Amino acid sequence: LLIVPPITLEERYARKLDPSAGGFQPPLGLAYIAALLEQNGLEVGIIDAPTQQMSSSDVLSEIERKAPDIVGISVLTPNAHRGLAIARQVKDEFPNTKIILGGPHASILGKRILEENSFVDIVVQGEGEYTMLEISQGRPLEKVNGICYRVNGRIASTSPRRYIENLDKLPFPACHLLPMRMYRPHPNQYRRLPVVHMLATRGCPYRCTFCSKSVFGRVYRTR
């Protein structure tokens, strides 16, 4: 079960906003991971809590209903506290569930997250599709590139995973697992509805100070 943790528009933008005004976009990163897992015969679901206006208790109820073996949580820095709170609650209530964090915040601070949060089992760093597939298929963690994890009470990390050179190897995002009718950008970002979101490239060679390259890197690749 892949999760975008709950966070309100007020928390995101520091002011009250009408949810009907837009600002919700599909989590294509999780949808790509889900698509590859499905392609390889694994059962997977996605919870986009902010878009679906789900609280932490709503998410926990859904986890209890679905009883997943693995919960993967995607975290940006602004919602990392929410993702960690969900992770702690999941581990408290379902201790046998494996908790994995990924996304830009996790890619930058993998070891620190594990050091400070004993309830997180694995952190995925960089592109997560094949990493999550190998973990889900039961590959020994020491042979899975691109992760930090716990082993015998200590924190270990594997070699960085190479970036996916041929993006056409990936299946299209699993949009059927998302509430697609609920997504719309801010009004200044489109001329008319409906709108489709696409990820046509990965990687960027430029050095904007406000942008993290922690997931897709600097090598420009096209789909």
Backbone as a chain_set.jsonl record, in Angstrom:
{"seq": "LLIVPPITLEERYARKLDPSAGGFQPPLGLAYIAALLEQNGLEVGIIDAPTQQMSSSDVLSEIERKAPDIVGISVLTPNAHRGLAIARQVKDEFPNTKIILGGPHASILGKRILEENSFVDIVVQGEGEYTMLEISQGRPLEKVNGICYRVNGRIASTSPRRYIENLDKLPFPACHLLPMRMYRPHPNQYRRLPVVHMLATRGCPYRCTFCSKSVFGRVYRTR", "coords": {"N": [[0.85, -1.182, 0.0], [0.735, 2.09, -0.989], [1.336, 5.393, 0.07], [0.372, 8.791, 0.166], [0.9, 11.033, 2.629], [-1.493, 12.45, 5.005], [-2.184, 15.91, 4.759], [-3.206, 19.211, 5.278], [-4.591, 21.836, 3.171], [-4.227, 24.272, 4.393], [-2.018, 23.795, 6.025], [-0.132, 23.332, 4.037], [-0.026, 25.725, 2.561], [-0.102, 27.776, 4.367], [-2.385, 29.237, 4.824], [-5.983, 29.501, 4.82], [-7.741, 27.723, 2.379], [-10.067, 27.08, -0.255], [-10.848, 23.805, -0.976], [-12.04, 23.146, -3.409], [-10.965, 24.889, -5.203], [-8.741, 23.885, -6.381], [-5.344, 22.704, -6.935], [-4.514, 20.178, -6.456], [-2.625, 17.469, -7.486], [-1.928, 14.43, -9.262], [-0.081, 11.809, -7.622], [2.374, 10.981, -9.339], [4.792, 9.664, -9.079], [4.35, 7.591, -7.158], [2.381, 6.285, -8.601], [3.787, 5.317, -10.802], [5.493, 3.482, -9.527], [3.553, 1.722, -8.511], [2.484, 0.756, -10.909], [4.603, -0.741, -12.0], [4.882, -2.695, -10.02], [2.381, -3.959, -10.205], [2.587, -4.922, -12.825], [4.342, -6.946, -12.425], [2.912, -8.83, -11.08], [2.124, -8.262, -8.462], [-0.045, -7.309, -5.775], [-1.36, -4.145, -5.285], [-2.079, -0.959, -3.803], [-3.071, 2.536, -3.685], [-3.127, 5.319, -1.551], [-4.093, 8.54, -1.639], [-4.029, 10.744, 0.468], [-4.273, 13.657, 0.983], [-5.659, 14.644, -1.327], [-7.983, 13.103, -1.256], [-8.954, 13.999, 1.073], [-8.506, 12.719, 3.53], [-8.135, 11.813, 6.913], [-5.616, 11.025, 9.436], [-6.652, 8.917, 10.94], [-8.501, 7.908, 9.14], [-6.778, 6.902, 7.197], [-5.456, 4.909, 8.658], [-7.608, 3.207, 9.181], [-8.103, 2.304, 6.609], [-5.741, 0.939, 6.111], [-5.985, -1.089, 7.99], [-8.164, -2.401, 6.89], [-7.194, -3.276, 4.391], [-4.884, -4.654, 5.058], [-1.963, -4.682, 4.35], [1.259, -6.128, 3.466], [3.425, -4.495, 3.173], [3.955, -1.062, 3.74], [4.396, 1.793, 1.975], [5.554, 5.064, 2.158], [5.447, 8.248, 0.814], [7.456, 11.093, 1.029], [7.783, 14.551, 1.014], [9.739, 17.365, 2.123], [7.996, 19.331, 3.396], [5.82, 17.727, 4.224], [6.91, 15.736, 5.719], [6.83, 15.377, 8.504], [4.21, 14.583, 8.859], [4.175, 12.209, 7.406], [5.94, 10.641, 8.93], [4.536, 10.531, 11.312], [2.299, 9.0, 10.563], [3.666, 6.665, 9.902], [4.651, 5.884, 12.424], [2.233, 5.358, 13.774], [1.208, 3.27, 12.234], [3.138, 1.257, 12.662], [2.851, 0.93, 15.413], [0.246, -0.119, 15.597], [0.209, -2.188, 13.763], [2.521, -4.123, 13.982], [3.93, -6.013, 12.46], [3.983, -5.101, 9.917], [5.886, -3.945, 7.225], [7.609, -0.916, 7.074], [8.276, 1.551, 4.788], [9.992, 4.401, 3.676], [10.073, 6.902, 1.153], [10.902, 9.203, -1.546], [11.762, 12.757, -2.055], [12.628, 13.947, 0.462], [13.296, 11.703, 1.988], [15.261, 10.644, 0.346], [17.365, 12.404, 0.642], [17.889, 12.435, 3.407], [18.286, 9.834, 4.434], [19.742, 8.028, 6.315], [19.602, 9.561, 8.632], [16.853, 9.677, 9.109], [16.321, 7.005, 9.807], [17.93, 6.785, 12.077], [16.639, 8.484, 13.866], [14.07, 7.55, 14.024], [12.776, 4.786, 15.034], [10.747, 3.194, 14.146], [10.657, 3.098, 11.425], [11.531, 1.002, 8.784], [12.922, 0.746, 6.323], [14.56, 2.958, 4.049], [14.09, 4.357, 0.934], [16.172, 5.562, -1.575], [16.468, 7.859, -4.175], [15.325, 7.012, -7.529], [12.445, 5.02, -7.327], [11.18, 2.779, -8.481], [12.266, 0.173, -9.369], [13.639, -0.467, -7.098], [11.625, -0.716, -5.106], [10.269, -2.829, -6.263], [12.135, -4.949, -6.084], [12.417, -5.149, -3.287], [9.785, -5.85, -2.612], [9.562, -8.292, -3.823], [11.084, -9.822, -2.21], [13.872, -9.839, -2.288], [17.127, -10.16, -0.856], [18.036, -7.605, 1.419], [20.608, -6.52, 1.473], [21.376, -6.795, -1.097], [19.891, -5.065, -2.549], [20.093, -2.233, -4.295], [20.33, 1.265, -3.487], [19.164, 1.859, -0.967], [18.671, 2.533, 2.579], [18.817, 0.72, 5.619], [17.893, -1.357, 8.446], [20.003, -3.596, 10.229], [20.791, -6.117, 12.39], [20.663, -4.344, 14.588], [22.037, -2.114, 13.733], [22.537, 0.597, 11.354], [22.566, 0.275, 7.929], [23.696, 0.883, 4.572], [23.208, 0.566, 1.06], [24.802, 0.412, -2.206], [24.393, 3.303, -4.332], [21.541, 3.402, -6.477], [21.591, 2.987, -9.969], [20.475, 5.417, -12.326], [17.455, 5.119, -14.213], [17.946, 4.512, -17.476], [16.523, 4.13, -19.875], [13.509, 5.251, -20.037], [11.261, 4.318, -21.285], [11.015, 1.689, -20.666], [9.489, 1.508, -18.445], [6.161, 0.853, -17.327], [3.097, 2.659, -18.091], [1.836, 5.078, -15.712], [-0.106, 3.862, -12.916], [-2.9, 4.896, -13.097], [-5.468, 4.077, -12.68], [-5.639, 3.419, -10.061], [-5.975, 5.705, -8.699], [-7.896, 8.59, -7.574], [-8.928, 9.951, -10.118], [-10.732, 11.879, -11.07], [-10.714, 13.822, -9.162], [-8.536, 15.421, -9.358], [-7.108, 18.545, -10.03], [-5.265, 21.287, -11.292], [-4.036, 24.464, -9.904], [-6.055, 27.336, -10.727], [-4.591, 29.117, -12.363], [-3.003, 27.526, -13.879], [-4.018, 26.177, -16.021], [-6.016, 26.169, -19.036], [-8.496, 25.108, -19.641], [-10.709, 22.533, -18.491], [-11.071, 18.953, -19.008], [-7.84, 18.2, -17.452], [-4.724, 16.654, -18.054], [-2.038, 15.127, -16.351], [1.405, 14.72, -16.939], [4.573, 13.044, -16.924], [7.204, 13.684, -18.633], [9.939, 13.759, -18.792], [12.971, 13.038, -16.957], [15.38, 14.092, -14.563], [17.731, 16.823, -14.477], [20.032, 19.149, -15.724], [20.62, 21.611, -14.647], [21.219, 24.084, -12.007], [19.423, 25.193, -10.061], [18.817, 26.877, -7.048], [16.66, 26.339, -5.423], [15.783, 23.811, -5.929], [15.638, 20.276, -5.574], [17.7, 17.602, -6.545], [17.574, 15.056, -5.701], [16.086, 12.744, -6.221], [15.721, 12.29, -9.087], [18.109, 13.116, -10.189], [20.843, 14.596, -12.161], [21.102, 13.853, -14.77], [19.691, 14.154, -17.859], [16.832, 12.675, -19.085], [14.544, 11.327, -21.448], [11.125, 10.392, -21.974]], "CA": [[0.0, 0.0, 0.0], [1.544, 3.294, -1.139], [0.565, 6.451, 0.726], [0.707, 10.208, 0.318], [0.361, 11.272, 3.976], [-2.463, 13.548, 5.125], [-1.754, 17.267, 5.094], [-4.269, 20.101, 4.828], [-4.182, 22.975, 2.351], [-3.757, 25.327, 5.283], [-0.646, 23.454, 6.404], [0.736, 23.438, 2.867], [0.096, 27.084, 2.033], [-0.123, 28.724, 5.5], [-3.623, 30.01, 4.851], [-7.149, 28.684, 4.507], [-8.109, 27.722, 0.973], [-11.19, 26.23, -0.61], [-10.337, 22.65, -1.726], [-12.59, 23.103, -4.767], [-10.213, 25.798, -6.059], [-7.691, 23.145, -7.076], [-4.051, 22.56, -6.283], [-4.228, 18.756, -6.246], [-2.087, 16.792, -8.653], [-1.747, 13.01, -8.962], [1.279, 11.41, -7.232], [2.821, 10.129, -10.439], [5.875, 8.804, -8.617], [3.754, 6.383, -6.597], [1.644, 5.594, -9.657], [4.775, 4.565, -11.583], [5.888, 2.324, -8.716], [2.416, 0.794, -8.482], [2.336, 0.13, -12.224], [5.635, -1.771, -12.155], [4.547, -3.789, -9.117], [1.264, -4.702, -10.81], [3.088, -5.621, -14.009], [5.063, -8.127, -11.961], [2.017, -9.744, -10.389], [1.92, -7.916, -7.056], [-1.268, -6.561, -5.476], [-0.923, -2.846, -4.764], [-3.068, 0.115, -3.736], [-2.538, 3.873, -3.401], [-3.959, 6.269, -0.818], [-3.682, 9.94, -1.783], [-4.829, 11.298, 1.571], [-4.659, 15.07, 0.852], [-6.678, 14.816, -2.361], [-9.207, 12.455, -0.803], [-9.297, 14.65, 2.343], [-8.513, 11.669, 4.543], [-7.381, 12.066, 8.137], [-4.744, 9.921, 9.819], [-7.492, 7.789, 11.361], [-9.049, 7.326, 7.91], [-5.711, 6.111, 6.571], [-5.246, 3.708, 9.477], [-8.744, 2.313, 8.952], [-7.913, 1.689, 5.3], [-4.649, -0.027, 6.27], [-6.55, -2.245, 8.691], [-9.055, -3.111, 5.966], [-6.429, -3.901, 3.306], [-3.861, -5.521, 5.679], [-0.816, -4.865, 3.453], [2.533, -6.581, 4.029], [4.351, -3.366, 3.099], [3.397, 0.282, 3.588], [5.373, 2.741, 1.463], [5.085, 6.427, 2.38], [6.217, 9.221, 0.056], [7.557, 12.315, 1.822], [8.491, 15.793, 0.747], [10.095, 17.967, 3.414], [6.859, 19.951, 4.1], [4.883, 16.77, 4.833], [7.659, 14.629, 6.325], [6.341, 15.142, 9.868], [2.97, 13.824, 8.732], [4.516, 10.853, 6.989], [6.528, 9.931, 10.059], [3.468, 10.279, 12.286], [1.553, 7.852, 10.049], [4.533, 5.493, 10.023], [4.672, 5.471, 13.831], [0.93, 4.783, 14.116], [1.091, 1.973, 11.561], [3.996, 0.287, 13.339], [2.261, 0.651, 16.728], [-0.966, -0.922, 15.485], [0.457, -3.356, 12.911], [3.977, -4.224, 14.123], [4.54, -6.889, 11.464], [3.976, -4.432, 8.617], [7.161, -3.312, 6.896], [7.423, 0.506, 6.797], [9.3, 2.072, 3.875], [9.844, 5.8, 3.296], [10.764, 7.309, -0.065], [10.651, 10.579, -1.949], [12.914, 13.658, -1.956], [13.106, 14.112, 1.828], [13.935, 10.446, 2.375], [16.459, 10.447, -0.467], [18.435, 13.251, 1.172], [18.155, 12.222, 4.826], [17.956, 8.435, 4.706], [20.285, 7.507, 7.563], [19.088, 10.356, 9.753], [15.479, 9.237, 9.371], [16.384, 5.735, 10.524], [18.515, 7.025, 13.395], [15.713, 9.211, 14.731], [12.727, 6.961, 13.987], [12.984, 3.33, 15.092], [9.602, 2.508, 13.544], [10.87, 3.02, 9.978], [12.379, -0.154, 8.509], [13.762, 0.938, 5.133], [14.422, 4.212, 3.322], [14.452, 4.252, -0.484], [16.822, 6.785, -2.027], [16.492, 7.95, -5.626], [14.172, 6.449, -8.233], [11.996, 3.935, -6.476], [10.407, 1.706, -9.109], [12.893, -1.15, -9.303], [13.982, -0.715, -5.698], [10.43, -1.235, -4.448], [9.96, -4.147, -6.832], [13.047, -5.945, -5.508], [12.038, -5.342, -1.883], [8.49, -6.541, -2.559], [9.765, -9.674, -4.267], [11.825, -10.54, -1.188], [15.315, -9.868, -2.517], [17.874, -9.778, 0.347], [18.207, -6.159, 1.411], [21.987, -6.139, 1.174], [21.547, -6.855, -2.55], [19.0, -4.075, -3.16], [20.772, -0.942, -4.361], [19.538, 2.479, -3.302], [18.379, 1.881, 0.279], [19.215, 2.437, 3.935], [17.968, -0.233, 6.329], [18.424, -1.829, 9.731], [20.473, -4.981, 10.274], [21.447, -6.434, 13.662], [20.718, -3.188, 15.458], [22.767, -0.977, 13.165], [21.99, 1.114, 10.106], [23.422, -0.01, 6.783], [23.246, 1.431, 3.294], [23.738, -0.122, -0.111], [25.302, 1.304, -3.256], [23.328, 4.051, -5.012], [20.96, 2.752, -7.659], [21.793, 3.724, -11.226], [19.244, 5.98, -12.862], [16.848, 4.376, -15.32], [18.351, 5.197, -18.706], [15.451, 4.037, -20.86], [12.237, 5.397, -19.318], [10.206, 3.591, -21.989], [10.89, 0.357, -20.063], [8.486, 1.577, -17.382], [4.755, 0.935, -17.758], [2.458, 3.935, -17.784], [1.405, 5.135, -14.309], [-1.339, 3.131, -12.583], [-3.896, 5.931, -12.785], [-6.718, 3.435, -12.263], [-5.619, 3.293, -8.604], [-6.084, 7.06, -8.154], [-9.196, 9.265, -7.795], [-8.515, 10.866, -11.172], [-11.676, 12.992, -11.249], [-10.536, 14.805, -8.093], [-7.318, 16.207, -9.563], [-7.074, 19.709, -10.903], [-4.237, 22.236, -10.857], [-4.527, 25.793, -9.582], [-6.683, 27.925, -11.92], [-3.643, 29.801, -13.263], [-2.146, 26.528, -14.512], [-4.679, 25.51, -17.147], [-6.988, 26.988, -19.767], [-9.817, 24.494, -19.514], [-10.711, 21.162, -17.979], [-10.169, 18.247, -18.089], [-6.397, 18.344, -17.585], [-3.974, 15.434, -17.769], [-0.683, 15.369, -15.874], [2.362, 13.772, -17.511], [5.981, 13.189, -16.589], [7.82, 13.346, -19.912], [11.392, 13.688, -18.65], [13.541, 12.946, -15.618], [16.731, 14.623, -14.476], [17.909, 18.195, -14.944], [21.443, 19.504, -15.568], [20.801, 22.963, -14.116], [21.566, 24.143, -10.594], [18.552, 26.116, -9.335], [19.068, 26.688, -5.617], [15.443, 25.918, -4.726], [15.344, 22.514, -6.448], [16.396, 19.094, -5.165], [17.929, 16.572, -7.569], [17.838, 13.847, -4.929], [15.387, 11.573, -6.767], [15.919, 12.051, -10.517], [19.484, 13.41, -10.564], [21.177, 15.648, -13.121], [21.167, 13.313, -16.122], [18.404, 14.405, -18.519], [16.326, 11.502, -19.818], [13.199, 11.565, -21.97], [10.258, 9.243, -22.191]], "C": [[0.886, 1.232, 0.0], [0.725, 4.505, -0.707], [1.198, 7.818, 0.524], [0.103, 10.627, 1.652], [-0.583, 12.459, 4.033], [-1.765, 14.866, 5.437], [-2.802, 18.214, 4.516], [-3.707, 21.203, 3.931], [-3.647, 24.106, 3.218], [-2.332, 25.056, 5.743], [0.311, 23.669, 5.235], [1.008, 24.886, 2.485], [-0.01, 28.172, 3.098], [-1.312, 29.676, 5.436], [-4.776, 29.105, 4.437], [-7.521, 28.859, 3.035], [-9.286, 26.782, 0.762], [-10.664, 25.047, -1.43], [-10.845, 22.593, -3.161], [-11.829, 24.011, -5.726], [-9.087, 25.096, -6.805], [-6.415, 23.104, -6.273], [-3.674, 21.117, -6.016], [-3.755, 18.132, -7.556], [-1.792, 15.338, -8.308], [-0.305, 12.697, -8.583], [1.851, 10.437, -8.256], [3.972, 9.214, -10.024], [5.351, 7.496, -8.043], [3.012, 5.59, -7.663], [2.576, 4.8, -10.568], [5.228, 3.314, -10.82], [4.789, 1.276, -8.727], [2.277, 0.051, -9.799], [3.358, -0.983, -12.418], [5.362, -2.963, -11.239], [3.408, -4.634, -9.696], [1.728, -5.516, -12.009], [3.799, -6.918, -13.641], [4.232, -8.982, -11.017], [1.76, -9.459, -8.928], [0.641, -7.107, -6.895], [-0.886, -5.263, -4.775], [-2.093, -1.869, -4.769], [-2.367, 1.428, -3.43], [-3.572, 4.648, -2.601], [-3.362, 7.654, -1.005], [-4.492, 10.743, -0.77], [-5.185, 12.773, 1.41], [-5.775, 15.287, -0.165], [-8.018, 14.246, -1.916], [-9.691, 12.988, 0.546], [-9.475, 13.611, 3.455], [-7.66, 12.089, 5.733], [-6.456, 10.882, 8.411], [-5.562, 8.695, 10.234], [-8.149, 7.12, 10.161], [-8.023, 6.421, 7.24], [-5.484, 4.823, 7.345], [-6.385, 2.708, 9.303], [-8.597, 1.589, 7.619], [-6.79, 0.652, 5.348], [-5.163, -1.284, 6.969], [-7.419, -3.077, 7.756], [-8.266, -3.888, 4.919], [-5.363, -4.861, 3.818], [-2.662, -5.751, 4.765], [0.401, -5.416, 4.188], [3.523, -5.427, 4.126], [3.55, -2.076, 2.984], [4.54, 1.2, 3.148], [4.809, 4.149, 1.548], [6.012, 7.394, 1.653], [6.248, 10.543, 0.815], [8.383, 13.386, 1.12], [8.852, 16.396, 2.106], [8.889, 18.613, 4.106], [5.902, 18.96, 4.755], [5.587, 15.608, 5.52], [7.17, 14.335, 7.736], [5.054, 14.342, 9.858], [3.247, 12.38, 8.329], [5.095, 10.027, 8.117], [5.488, 9.618, 11.127], [2.626, 9.076, 11.863], [2.376, 6.577, 10.214], [4.554, 4.968, 11.457], [3.36, 4.786, 14.209], [0.757, 3.405, 13.487], [1.908, 0.917, 12.297], [3.443, -0.064, 14.721], [1.094, -0.324, 16.619], [-0.76, -2.209, 14.682], [1.965, -3.619, 12.889], [4.66, -5.106, 13.09], [4.576, -6.282, 10.066], [5.312, -3.736, 8.392], [6.899, -1.867, 6.462], [8.593, 1.006, 5.956], [8.987, 3.537, 3.578], [10.639, 6.069, 2.027], [10.406, 8.736, -0.405], [11.859, 11.468, -1.692], [13.485, 13.781, -0.547], [13.857, 12.859, 2.285], [15.226, 10.22, 1.601], [17.636, 11.24, 0.074], [18.857, 12.804, 2.57], [17.901, 10.776, 5.265], [18.44, 7.929, 6.045], [19.744, 8.261, 8.768], [17.664, 9.943, 10.106], [15.483, 7.949, 10.179], [16.946, 5.909, 11.928], [17.503, 7.611, 14.367], [14.346, 8.549, 14.847], [12.831, 5.441, 13.896], [11.867, 2.548, 14.415], [9.698, 2.435, 12.024], [11.868, 1.903, 9.705], [13.386, 0.097, 7.393], [13.511, 2.337, 4.578], [14.926, 3.996, 1.898], [15.008, 5.594, -0.931], [16.931, 6.776, -3.543], [15.242, 7.355, -6.247], [13.749, 5.141, -7.579], [11.369, 2.738, -7.148], [11.044, 0.334, -8.908], [13.34, -1.489, -7.889], [12.798, -1.325, -4.96], [10.052, -2.607, -4.978], [10.843, -5.217, -6.192], [12.728, -6.21, -4.04], [10.762, -6.18, -1.792], [8.607, -7.996, -2.97], [10.622, -10.476, -3.297], [13.314, -10.655, -1.427], [16.039, -9.491, -1.221], [18.259, -8.299, 0.314], [19.628, -5.738, 1.074], [22.282, -6.178, -0.325], [20.645, -5.871, -3.3], [19.71, -2.726, -3.147], [19.802, 0.206, -4.076], [18.716, 2.526, -2.037], [19.281, 2.069, 1.497], [18.271, 1.529, 4.713], [18.634, -0.64, 7.64], [18.862, -3.291, 9.611], [21.251, -5.173, 11.576], [21.677, -5.196, 14.531], [21.516, -2.012, 14.938], [22.135, -0.568, 11.839], [23.0, 0.89, 8.99], [22.856, 0.668, 5.543], [23.904, 0.664, 2.163], [24.229, 0.9, -1.128], [24.145, 2.068, -3.883], [22.825, 3.292, -6.237], [21.221, 3.621, -8.888], [20.452, 4.241, -11.73], [18.756, 5.154, -14.052], [17.148, 5.119, -16.61], [17.227, 5.226, -19.729], [14.106, 4.076, -20.138], [11.099, 4.658, -20.003], [10.06, 2.161, -21.483], [9.801, 0.342, -18.989], [7.077, 1.55, -17.97], [4.197, 2.317, -17.435], [1.92, 3.916, -16.353], [0.054, 4.457, -14.091], [-2.424, 4.113, -12.151], [-5.229, 5.334, -12.341], [-6.779, 3.248, -10.749], [-5.817, 4.644, -7.912], [-7.465, 7.649, -8.415], [-9.048, 10.36, -8.859], [-9.454, 12.07, -11.352], [-11.495, 14.09, -10.202], [-9.327, 15.713, -8.324], [-7.58, 17.391, -10.478], [-6.006, 20.667, -10.382], [-4.881, 23.53, -10.346], [-5.081, 26.441, -10.857], [-5.713, 28.619, -12.875], [-2.747, 28.828, -14.023], [-2.832, 25.768, -15.644], [-5.665, 26.466, -17.803], [-8.393, 26.431, -19.645], [-9.636, 23.069, -19.001], [-11.362, 20.234, -19.005], [-8.695, 18.477, -18.422], [-5.758, 16.986, -17.308], [-2.56, 15.822, -17.357], [0.236, 14.3, -16.442], [3.761, 14.086, -17.002], [6.755, 12.726, -17.818], [9.327, 13.186, -19.826], [11.756, 13.455, -17.188], [14.962, 13.484, -15.666], [16.823, 16.021, -15.058], [19.356, 18.616, -14.694], [21.676, 20.843, -14.877], [20.888, 22.959, -12.592], [20.727, 25.177, -9.842], [18.655, 25.835, -7.834], [17.859, 26.149, -4.87], [15.038, 24.487, -5.053], [16.252, 21.393, -5.966], [16.508, 18.118, -6.329], [18.051, 15.19, -6.931], [17.176, 12.598, -5.498], [15.809, 11.293, -8.202], [17.304, 12.446, -11.021], [19.627, 14.49, -11.621], [21.215, 15.159, -14.563], [19.792, 13.414, -16.764], [18.012, 13.204, -19.367], [14.889, 11.774, -20.257], [12.429, 10.271, -22.1], [9.913, 9.177, -23.664]], "O": [[1.708, 1.4, 0.901], [-0.443, 4.631, -1.073], [2.406, 7.986, 0.69], [-1.118, 10.581, 1.796], [-0.492, 13.37, 3.211], [-0.867, 14.923, 6.276], [-3.237, 18.032, 3.379], [-2.505, 21.468, 3.931], [-2.721, 24.814, 2.822], [-1.524, 25.98, 5.843], [1.435, 24.136, 5.425], [2.132, 25.239, 2.127], [-0.01, 29.359, 2.772], [-1.243, 30.797, 5.941], [-4.575, 28.078, 3.789], [-7.605, 29.974, 2.52], [-9.474, 25.818, 1.504], [-10.082, 25.265, -2.492], [-10.167, 22.056, -4.037], [-12.021, 23.92, -6.939], [-8.537, 25.647, -7.758], [-6.398, 23.426, -5.085], [-2.633, 20.848, -5.417], [-4.406, 18.257, -8.593], [-1.437, 15.041, -7.167], [0.615, 13.269, -9.169], [1.814, 9.221, -8.062], [4.113, 8.113, -10.556], [5.838, 6.42, -8.39], [3.011, 4.36, -7.635], [2.206, 3.732, -11.054], [5.332, 2.23, -11.393], [5.051, 0.089, -8.926], [1.984, -1.145, -9.813], [3.026, -2.048, -12.938], [5.583, -4.109, -11.628], [3.464, -5.863, -9.681], [1.314, -6.661, -12.189], [3.853, -7.861, -14.43], [4.777, -9.769, -10.243], [1.233, -10.313, -8.215], [0.282, -6.317, -7.769], [-0.165, -5.285, -3.777], [-2.979, -1.941, -5.621], [-1.222, 1.444, -2.978], [-4.757, 4.637, -2.934], [-2.239, 7.909, -0.57], [-5.511, 11.345, -1.109], [-6.331, 13.129, 1.682], [-6.726, 16.023, 0.099], [-9.066, 14.839, -2.17], [-10.685, 12.516, 1.097], [-10.451, 13.628, 4.205], [-6.582, 12.658, 5.561], [-6.503, 9.869, 7.713], [-5.197, 7.565, 9.91], [-8.336, 5.903, 10.155], [-8.345, 5.326, 6.778], [-5.337, 3.757, 6.746], [-6.154, 1.499, 9.28], [-8.923, 0.408, 7.508], [-6.878, -0.392, 4.702], [-4.819, -2.403, 6.587], [-7.413, -4.306, 7.82], [-8.615, -5.021, 4.591], [-4.971, -5.784, 3.104], [-2.362, -6.897, 4.431], [0.557, -5.199, 5.39], [4.351, -5.378, 5.035], [2.584, -2.002, 2.224], [5.528, 1.362, 3.864], [3.707, 4.406, 1.065], [7.226, 7.363, 1.854], [5.201, 11.063, 1.203], [9.516, 13.155, 0.695], [8.318, 15.971, 3.13], [8.758, 18.46, 5.32], [5.239, 19.3, 5.735], [4.954, 14.612, 5.867], [7.098, 13.172, 8.133], [4.824, 13.517, 10.742], [2.629, 11.449, 8.846], [4.78, 8.845, 8.251], [5.546, 8.571, 11.77], [2.277, 8.235, 12.691], [1.852, 5.538, 10.615], [4.483, 3.76, 11.683], [3.366, 3.756, 14.884], [0.229, 2.487, 14.114], [1.426, -0.192, 12.53], [3.546, -1.21, 15.159], [0.958, -1.237, 17.433], [-1.463, -3.197, 14.892], [2.617, -3.361, 11.877], [5.862, -4.961, 12.864], [5.131, -6.874, 9.14], [5.806, -3.023, 9.266], [6.069, -1.62, 5.587], [9.751, 0.901, 6.358], [7.847, 3.877, 3.263], [11.734, 5.539, 1.841], [9.696, 9.406, 0.346], [12.872, 11.001, -1.172], [14.702, 13.727, -0.372], [14.923, 12.952, 2.893], [16.183, 9.664, 2.14], [18.781, 10.798, -0.024], [20.047, 12.795, 2.885], [17.362, 10.536, 6.346], [17.638, 7.445, 6.843], [19.46, 7.662, 9.805], [17.314, 9.87, 11.284], [14.724, 7.818, 11.139], [16.491, 5.254, 12.866], [17.507, 7.278, 15.552], [13.541, 8.948, 15.689], [12.959, 4.884, 12.806], [12.026, 1.359, 14.14], [8.88, 1.763, 11.396], [12.932, 1.857, 10.322], [14.552, -0.285, 7.495], [12.389, 2.842, 4.63], [16.039, 3.516, 1.684], [14.397, 6.637, -0.7], [17.422, 5.813, -4.133], [14.218, 7.207, -5.579], [14.575, 4.268, -7.311], [11.046, 1.762, -6.472], [10.423, -0.563, -8.337], [13.414, -2.662, -7.521], [12.945, -2.333, -4.268], [9.568, -3.455, -4.227], [10.351, -6.276, -5.802], [12.763, -7.356, -3.593], [10.677, -7.107, -0.987], [7.834, -8.839, -2.515], [10.866, -11.663, -3.515], [13.963, -11.502, -0.814], [15.595, -8.568, -0.538], [18.749, -7.803, -0.7], [19.83, -4.697, 0.448], [23.305, -5.662, -0.775], [20.635, -5.844, -4.531], [19.903, -2.142, -2.081], [18.612, 0.124, -4.384], [17.665, 3.167, -2.015], [20.482, 1.802, 1.452], [17.06, 1.561, 4.495], [19.791, -0.305, 7.897], [18.19, -4.109, 8.982], [22.238, -4.483, 11.832], [22.74, -5.025, 15.127], [21.658, -1.008, 15.636], [21.309, -1.288, 11.278], [24.162, 1.28, 9.11], [21.668, 0.985, 5.486], [25.024, 0.173, 2.3], [24.085, 2.106, -0.93], [23.032, 1.548, -3.963], [23.592, 2.628, -6.935], [21.083, 4.843, -8.837], [19.423, 3.582, -11.577], [19.548, 4.572, -14.793], [16.661, 6.231, -16.818], [17.008, 6.248, -20.38], [13.62, 3.043, -19.677], [10.073, 4.393, -19.377], [9.092, 1.482, -21.825], [9.258, -0.714, -18.664], [6.83, 2.165, -19.008], [4.75, 3.048, -16.614], [1.582, 2.851, -15.836], [-0.814, 4.477, -14.963], [-2.813, 4.152, -10.983], [-6.03, 6.012, -11.698], [-7.843, 2.952, -10.205], [-5.825, 4.719, -6.684], [-8.135, 7.254, -9.369], [-9.044, 11.548, -8.538], [-9.012, 13.15, -11.743], [-12.062, 15.174, -10.34], [-9.115, 16.667, -7.574], [-8.182, 17.263, -11.544], [-5.858, 20.839, -9.172], [-6.103, 23.675, -10.353], [-4.621, 26.125, -11.954], [-5.985, 28.703, -14.073], [-1.834, 29.251, -14.733], [-2.27, 24.806, -16.168], [-6.092, 27.448, -17.196], [-9.365, 27.182, -19.555], [-8.551, 22.491, -19.075], [-12.155, 20.711, -19.816], [-8.351, 18.892, -19.529], [-6.206, 16.255, -16.425], [-1.958, 16.727, -17.936], [-0.1, 13.116, -16.434], [4.088, 15.231, -16.691], [6.942, 11.528, -18.026], [9.934, 12.55, -20.687], [10.933, 13.657, -16.294], [15.658, 13.352, -16.672], [16.107, 16.372, -15.996], [19.86, 18.462, -13.581], [22.816, 21.177, -14.552], [20.653, 21.929, -11.961], [21.271, 25.959, -9.063], [18.586, 24.683, -7.408], [18.007, 25.562, -3.798], [14.049, 23.993, -4.512], [17.475, 21.532, -5.949], [15.524, 17.844, -7.015], [18.571, 14.261, -7.55], [17.668, 11.492, -5.273], [16.215, 10.173, -8.512], [17.647, 12.146, -12.165], [18.675, 15.203, -11.94], [21.346, 15.965, -15.484], [18.83, 12.825, -16.27], [18.757, 12.773, -20.248], [14.112, 12.381, -19.519], [13.001, 9.201, -22.309], [9.185, 8.28, -24.088]]}, "num_chains": 1, "name": "protein.A"}
